[in-house]
Structures are given as structure tokens and as C-alpha cells.
Amino acid sequence: MAQRKKSLLIGINYVGSKHELKGCHSDVDNIAEFLSYRGYSNSHRDRVILSDNPVVAPDSPYYPTGHNILAAMDWLVSEPGCTLFMHYSGHGGQVEDVDSNRSTGLDDSLVPVDFEYNGQLSSTLLHQHLVTRMAPGCTLFVLMDCCHSGSAIELPFVYRTDADGQISLMDNLRKGAQLVGEAQDILSGGFNFNKMGEARELFAGATSFFHGLKHMGEQEEEGLQEGEFVGQYGSENKMVTMFSGCRDDQTSADANIAGRSTGAMTWAFLQIMKAGETPTYARTLQMTRQLLDQSNYTQVPQLSSGLDIDLDNLPLAI
């Protein structure tokens, strides 16, 4: 029996505000059309669309306030045995890390339409609603087209490709722990300045593996033995994958392509999907980076996963 397919699409242009974007409503329309071709129903039972399109009343449950976004996420992941898809196009930001699981002190965040009054949605909160609460037997694919989105839902395995197509695994648990151990071994042999410098380099490397960030001046030694998001790594084992439009420290372009406003990441992803093949996760990441590079966008797309998946051989599951 085929699994039920559910989708949640969120597009926020911040209409009439000084933060206004142009392409987010179009992104939702384009993704909805793509999902229909992939066998997703457009009925209200199976698809929820949140938008600040002027035809949507501000008091509607489909208006993308923080409360409505979290409620829609809870709806998406509530039933067991479903294939789930979520797309977000809008502003992304960074907020103070209130639960101290980030060495940078910053959480990635989504920016609801009412953020000026009710705040942003931190990555910790998003993880709780999308990953922790996901019912058994589900798979979830997330496409994030926003700034500062590399670890927007705090998944343990983060992958990035360089301009030549080589993919690096930012293994936030295993590799980071190994580097921390090596640094401790150096220091335990007796202190001197040369050893301290080498240990600091290893600690900095561990930091980059733990959170997939390269914020200059923000790499700290404290807390590395714990890792970031370590409480979720070994216990949840959820099949959640996310393609994000950029690293945590980057912005994501609101583009105009062929005369139409669109998010650059959404455009690149759909171009690959329209090619008619079913690429692997690795190939999708590589082709997305190539398309963005060829179009002169500097943002670096990332793939993150709740499981250590076989990127080279596993077809993209949507």
C-alpha cells in the first residue's frame, strides 16, 4: 500500500513592509506544481499552504504567523507512515541560542510574518516540531530557501560541495569527537606554545565539524566534548533530509530569472528535478551548486540529514 503523501509549503513576501521580498509566493506556486507531478495531492487534507498573499486574511490559519507555522508543522508530522515534504521561502535569520547547544551562541531561525511582535522561530524549536515530534514510519524532505539556513533544523550530518563537485561530510558527532580527542592527547603530553597552537587548530577543526559553520572569530574550545545537538544524534534516528540554500553564515538570493521573481535555491532545485531523472542525494547537491555558480550566485547549498545515508547511491526520496 502506497504511503500517504503530505506537504507543507510556506511563502512569505512580507508584503508592504520594509523587509519585502518578491519571489516567495512564486516559489510556493512552482513547488506546488512540481509536487502535483510527483503524486502529491493538492487537497486541503494533504497539503497546507501558508502565505501572506493579499487574498489570505491576517486572521486566517493559513497566514504565516509564528503560531500558524508551528501548528502546520505539527499537522505535517502527526500521522505515522507518511511521506512528507516541506518547503520554506522567506527570510531566515539568527537569534540568541537560549539552550546553549551552539558554540557560536546563535541559532538559525525562520522569520514569520509577525516576527516584529512575536519573534522568530529558532532552529531548536523547529527541530522539536519537525523531527522530535515526527510520527513513526515517516520520511521528511525539507527544502529551505532562506538566509542562514545551513543547520535550520539541527540535523547531525551536514554535507557541502565545493566548486569542483567534491562533497565534504561535516560529521558533527564522530569526526568532531575524534578531533577533540587528538587535541586533548597533544595537551596531555605537557604544555608548550607549539603544542597549544596545534591543539587550537584541532579544536577549531572540531568546531567546524560540530556545527558546519565558518564564522571567523567565533570558534571556541568550550563545550566541544559535548558537541552540538548531541542529545538528538543517537536517540532519534529519523529519516529527515534537508537541502538549504546556503551556509549558516550566508545570505540566500531573492532572484529574477527569465523575468520572474524566485528564490535562487528553489529555482536551481526545480531545474534539476525537471530534467526527468531521479538523481542521488550527492548528484542533486553537486548539480545545485553548479547551477548557482553558473548563475553567479555565491551561496553554497548544503544537505543535512538525520541519518548517515549513502549519498552516492540513494536516490532522492520525495
C-alpha positions as CSV (number, residue, x, y, z in Angstrom):
1,M,0.0,0.0,0.0
2,A,1.4,3.4,-1.0
3,Q,2.3,5.8,1.8
4,R,0.1,8.9,2.1
5,K,1.9,12.0,0.9
6,K,1.5,15.3,2.8
7,S,3.1,18.6,2.0
8,L,3.5,22.0,3.8
9,L,4.5,25.0,1.7
10,I,5.3,28.4,3.2
11,G,6.0,31.5,1.2
12,I,6.4,34.9,2.9
13,N,7.0,38.1,0.9
14,Y,6.4,40.4,3.9
15,V,4.0,42.4,1.7
16,G,4.1,46.2,2.4
17,S,6.9,46.1,4.9
18,K,10.5,47.4,4.6
19,H,11.6,43.8,4.6
20,E,9.6,42.9,1.5
21,L,10.7,40.1,-0.8
22,K,9.5,39.4,-4.3
23,G,9.7,35.7,-5.2
24,C,8.4,33.7,-2.3
25,H,4.8,33.4,-3.4
26,S,6.0,32.3,-6.9
27,D,8.3,29.7,-5.2
28,V,5.3,28.2,-3.5
29,D,3.3,28.1,-6.7
30,N,6.2,26.4,-8.6
31,I,6.8,23.8,-5.8
32,A,3.1,23.0,-5.7
33,E,3.1,22.4,-9.4
34,F,6.1,20.1,-9.1
35,L,4.7,18.1,-6.2
36,S,1.5,17.5,-8.2
37,Y,3.6,15.8,-10.9
38,R,5.2,13.8,-8.1
39,G,1.9,12.3,-6.9
40,Y,1.2,14.7,-4.1
41,S,-2.5,15.7,-3.7
42,N,-3.4,19.4,-3.7
43,S,-6.4,18.7,-1.5
44,H,-6.7,20.6,1.9
45,R,-6.5,17.2,3.6
46,D,-3.0,16.6,2.2
47,R,-1.5,20.0,1.5
48,V,-1.3,23.1,3.6
49,I,-0.1,26.4,2.1
50,L,0.8,29.4,4.3
51,S,1.2,32.7,2.6
52,D,0.9,36.4,3.1
53,N,-0.6,36.8,-0.3
54,P,-3.1,39.7,0.0
55,V,-6.0,37.2,-0.6
56,V,-5.2,35.5,2.7
57,A,-6.7,37.3,5.6
58,P,-4.4,38.1,8.6
59,D,-6.7,36.2,10.9
60,S,-6.7,33.1,8.7
61,P,-5.0,29.9,9.9
62,Y,-3.2,30.0,6.6
63,Y,-1.5,33.3,7.3
64,P,2.2,32.6,8.1
65,T,2.4,33.8,11.7
66,G,4.8,32.0,14.0
67,H,1.9,30.3,15.7
68,N,0.4,29.1,12.5
69,I,3.7,27.9,11.1
70,L,4.3,25.7,14.2
71,A,0.8,24.4,14.1
72,A,1.1,23.5,10.4
73,M,4.4,21.7,11.2
74,D,2.7,19.7,13.9
75,W,0.0,18.7,11.4
76,L,2.6,17.7,8.8
77,V,4.4,15.2,11.1
78,S,1.4,14.0,13.1
79,E,0.4,10.7,11.3
80,P,2.6,7.6,11.1
81,G,3.7,6.0,7.8
82,C,3.6,9.1,5.6
83,T,5.9,10.6,3.0
84,L,6.3,14.3,4.0
85,F,7.6,17.4,2.1
86,M,8.1,20.9,3.4
87,H,9.2,24.0,1.6
88,Y,10.0,27.4,3.1
89,S,10.7,30.5,1.1
90,G,11.2,33.7,3.1
91,H,13.6,35.5,5.4
92,G,16.0,33.5,7.6
93,G,17.9,34.9,10.5
94,Q,19.9,34.1,13.5
95,V,18.8,34.6,17.1
96,E,20.3,34.1,20.5
97,D,20.9,30.4,21.4
98,V,18.8,30.1,24.6
99,D,19.5,26.5,25.3
100,S,23.3,26.8,24.9
101,N,23.8,24.0,22.4
102,R,25.7,26.2,19.9
103,S,29.3,27.2,20.4
104,T,28.6,30.4,18.3
105,G,25.8,31.4,20.7
106,L,23.5,31.8,17.7
107,D,20.6,29.6,16.4
108,D,19.4,29.7,12.8
109,S,15.8,30.9,12.6
110,L,12.8,31.3,10.3
111,V,11.2,34.7,10.2
112,P,7.4,34.6,10.4
113,V,5.3,37.5,9.1
114,D,4.7,38.7,12.7
115,F,8.3,38.5,13.8
116,E,8.5,42.1,14.9
117,Y,5.8,41.4,17.5
118,N,6.2,37.8,18.4
119,G,9.8,36.9,17.5
120,Q,11.5,34.4,15.2
121,L,11.4,30.6,15.2
122,S,14.7,29.2,16.3
123,S,16.3,26.0,15.0
124,T,15.9,24.4,18.3
125,L,12.1,25.0,18.2
126,L,12.0,23.8,14.5
127,H,13.8,20.6,15.4
128,Q,11.3,19.9,18.2
129,H,8.3,20.4,16.0
130,L,9.6,18.7,12.8
131,V,12.0,16.0,13.9
132,T,11.3,15.1,17.5
133,R,7.5,15.0,17.0
134,M,7.6,13.2,13.7
135,A,5.4,10.1,13.9
136,P,6.9,6.6,13.4
137,G,7.4,5.3,9.8
138,C,7.6,8.7,8.2
139,T,10.2,10.3,5.9
140,L,10.5,14.0,5.7
141,F,12.2,16.1,3.0
142,V,12.7,19.8,3.6
143,L,13.7,22.5,1.1
144,M,14.8,25.8,2.8
145,D,15.2,28.8,0.6
146,C,16.3,31.5,3.1
147,C,19.4,33.1,4.6
148,H,21.3,31.4,7.4
149,S,19.7,28.0,6.8
150,G,22.6,25.5,6.9
151,S,21.5,24.0,10.2
152,A,18.0,25.4,10.4
153,I,16.5,22.2,11.9
154,E,19.7,21.0,13.7
155,L,20.3,17.7,11.9
156,P,23.5,15.8,12.8
157,F,25.0,15.1,9.4
158,V,25.9,18.1,7.2
159,Y,27.3,17.8,3.7
160,R,28.7,20.5,1.5
161,T,30.2,20.5,-2.0
162,D,33.0,22.6,-3.3
163,A,33.2,24.3,-6.8
164,D,34.7,21.1,-8.2
165,G,31.8,18.9,-7.0
166,Q,33.7,17.3,-4.2
167,I,31.4,16.6,-1.2
168,S,32.7,17.1,2.4
169,L,30.9,15.4,5.3
170,M,30.6,17.8,8.2
171,D,30.1,14.8,10.6
172,N,29.0,16.6,13.7
173,L,29.5,13.7,16.1
174,R,32.1,11.2,15.0
175,K,34.7,13.4,13.3
176,G,34.4,16.2,15.8
177,A,34.9,13.8,18.7
178,Q,37.9,12.4,17.0
179,L,39.5,15.8,16.6
180,V,38.8,16.8,20.2
181,G,40.4,13.6,21.3
182,E,43.5,14.3,19.3
183,A,43.8,17.8,20.7
184,Q,43.5,16.5,24.3
185,D,46.2,14.0,23.6
186,I,48.6,16.8,22.5
187,L,47.9,18.9,25.5
188,S,48.2,16.0,27.9
189,G,51.8,15.4,26.9
190,G,52.9,18.7,28.6
191,F,52.3,22.3,27.8
192,N,54.3,24.4,25.4
193,F,53.3,27.1,22.9
194,N,53.9,24.9,19.9
195,K,51.6,22.2,21.3
196,M,49.0,24.8,22.3
197,G,48.9,26.2,18.7
198,E,48.5,22.7,17.2
199,A,45.8,21.8,19.7
200,R,43.9,25.1,18.9
201,E,43.9,24.2,15.2
202,L,42.4,20.8,16.0
203,F,39.8,22.3,18.3
204,A,38.9,24.8,15.6
205,G,38.5,21.9,13.1
206,A,36.3,20.1,15.6
207,T,34.2,23.2,15.9
208,S,33.6,23.4,12.1
209,F,32.5,19.7,12.1
210,F,30.2,20.2,15.1
211,H,28.2,23.0,13.6
212,G,29.1,23.3,9.9
213,L,29.9,27.0,10.4
214,K,32.9,29.1,9.5
215,H,32.2,32.2,11.5
216,M,35.6,33.9,11.8
217,G,36.4,34.6,15.4
218,E,33.5,32.5,16.8
219,Q,35.3,29.2,17.2
220,E,35.6,28.4,20.9
221,E,37.1,25.5,22.7
222,E,34.4,25.3,25.4
223,G,31.8,22.6,25.1
224,L,33.4,20.7,22.3
225,Q,33.4,17.5,24.2
226,E,29.6,17.6,24.3
227,G,29.1,18.5,20.6
228,E,26.2,20.4,19.2
229,F,22.8,18.8,19.1
230,V,24.4,15.7,20.7
231,G,21.2,14.9,22.6
232,Q,19.4,14.2,19.3
233,Y,22.1,12.2,17.4
234,G,21.9,8.8,18.8
235,S,18.4,8.5,20.0
236,E,16.1,9.9,17.3
237,N,17.3,8.1,14.1
238,K,14.7,9.9,12.0
239,M,14.8,9.8,8.1
240,V,14.8,13.6,7.7
241,T,16.8,15.3,4.9
242,M,17.1,19.0,4.2
243,F,18.5,20.9,1.3
244,S,19.3,24.5,2.3
245,G,20.1,27.5,0.1
246,C,23.3,28.5,1.9
247,R,25.6,28.0,4.8
248,D,24.6,29.3,8.2
249,D,26.8,32.4,7.7
250,Q,25.5,33.3,4.2
251,T,22.5,35.0,2.7
252,S,20.3,33.4,0.1
253,A,19.3,35.4,-3.1
254,D,15.9,36.7,-4.0
255,A,16.4,36.4,-7.7
256,N,14.9,37.4,-11.0
257,I,15.2,34.7,-13.6
258,A,13.7,34.9,-17.1
259,G,11.7,37.9,-15.9
260,R,10.2,36.1,-12.9
261,S,10.9,36.6,-9.2
262,T,12.1,33.5,-7.5
263,G,14.4,32.2,-4.8
264,A,17.6,31.1,-6.3
265,M,17.7,27.8,-4.4
266,T,14.1,26.9,-5.3
267,W,14.8,27.7,-9.0
268,A,18.0,25.6,-9.0
269,F,16.3,22.6,-7.3
270,L,13.4,22.6,-9.7
271,Q,15.6,22.9,-12.7
272,I,17.3,19.7,-11.6
273,M,14.1,17.9,-10.9
274,K,12.6,18.9,-14.2
275,A,15.5,17.1,-16.0
276,G,13.4,14.0,-15.7
277,E,15.9,11.8,-13.9
278,T,15.9,10.7,-10.3
279,P,19.3,11.8,-9.1
280,T,21.0,10.6,-6.0
281,Y,21.4,12.9,-3.0
282,A,25.0,13.5,-3.9
283,R,24.3,14.3,-7.5
284,T,21.5,16.7,-6.5
285,L,23.8,18.6,-4.2
286,Q,26.5,18.8,-6.8
287,M,24.2,20.0,-9.6
288,T,22.5,22.6,-7.4
289,R,26.0,24.1,-6.6
290,Q,26.9,24.0,-10.3
291,L,23.7,25.8,-11.3
292,L,24.1,28.5,-8.7
293,D,27.8,29.0,-9.5
294,Q,27.0,29.3,-13.3
295,S,24.4,31.9,-12.5
296,N,26.9,33.9,-10.4
297,Y,25.3,33.2,-7.0
298,T,27.9,32.9,-4.3
299,Q,25.7,31.0,-1.8
300,V,26.7,27.4,-1.1
301,P,23.9,24.9,-0.8
302,Q,24.0,22.3,1.9
303,L,22.4,18.9,2.6
304,S,21.8,17.8,6.1
305,S,20.3,14.5,7.3
306,G,19.1,12.8,10.5
307,L,20.9,9.6,9.4
308,D,24.2,8.8,7.9
309,I,22.9,8.0,4.4
310,D,24.6,6.7,1.3
311,L,24.7,9.9,-0.7
312,D,26.2,8.3,-3.8
313,N,23.7,5.5,-4.3
314,L,20.5,6.5,-2.6
315,P,18.0,8.2,-5.0
316,L,16.5,11.4,-3.7
317,A,13.3,10.5,-1.9
318,I,10.4,12.8,-2.5
